[in-house]
């Protein structure tokens, strides 16, 4: 008997187009500049603390509320404990936020048309109607375009922006974020600050003033903990309570004990955090200068990556050439950015090799 297996699956799932993460190579020796991981290891205090905890705590369930970690984050940012929520990486925190705040019948969720592509995936997953707000010609988030969208339809589900924006790396000043909050008092404005520690301006100073502001951050980038999966949100207690309601309806033990304790250790080592983020920013400047000398257009970045294009060279072909040279970079096929490559900031040695490979390619073609 033939079984139509698709009949077992929800129509919404059949219609999903999942997020496509960057390549995680199965071979050694590649220069991996495609997934915005930190090129430096985590703080030695993190490794030490995880080793200590592993010997005694793995047989036990972790603290379901992650109280010690939440208290550490609250103290670090100068907020109250009930203004902090944690989850398995910022992606899980974002998922809970989309579920908690943006499912308002058919009201559209305003997001930039060039931004983190997981936002549109979550919209499809949770039955939210995304309304793509065009970024400017220079790929900057355009507050005037958001104002026009709100003027055309005041009944929206909310606003989501990434600041610095992914994949462009461009950052908005605090007054621009405040403008978005002022435009929309009745719905949540979610600011995804995954890359803010690399020179962006955080909206943390606005949390107490705006009850509709939710800030989401991660320890994957600036604190070198992509493998632990720790993200968090900060907002006023009403928003955090809603996130906990969703979390406890889905998974009451989201963060393992190693993740909780490792994250605490990372926050406690401020000197190492400052040292490594400054190193990334210095290498970013070196790479931007080198790519500019090779003729690339380089967007100004406050993230741990650069978004670049070359007027005379196809992004697809450049990515393929670099892959042959054992360098991975990220190419997006979205129409407005199809000629761009996103290049994560590696070590000085990795960046030097990348520039030499590109210089060799251009010299060969000019010969």
Secondary structure, DSSP 8 states (H G I E B T S, - for coil): ----GGGGS-HHHHT----------SSSS-EE-SS---SS---HHHHHHHHHHHHHHTTS---TT-HHHHHHHHHHHT--GGGEEEESHHHHHHHHHHHHHS--TT-EEEEESSS-THHHHHHHHHT-EEEEE---TTS---HHHHHHHHHH-S-EEEEEEESS-TTT-----HHHHHHHHHH-SSS-EEEE-TTGGGT---SGGGTTT-TTEEEEEESSSTTS-TTT--EEEEE-HHHHHHHHHHHHTT-S--S-HHHHHHHHHHHH-HHHHHHHHHHHHHHHHHHHHHHHHTTEEE---SSSEEEEEETTB-HHHHHHHHHHTTEE-EE---GGGTT-EEEE---HHHHHHHHHHHHHHHHHHH-
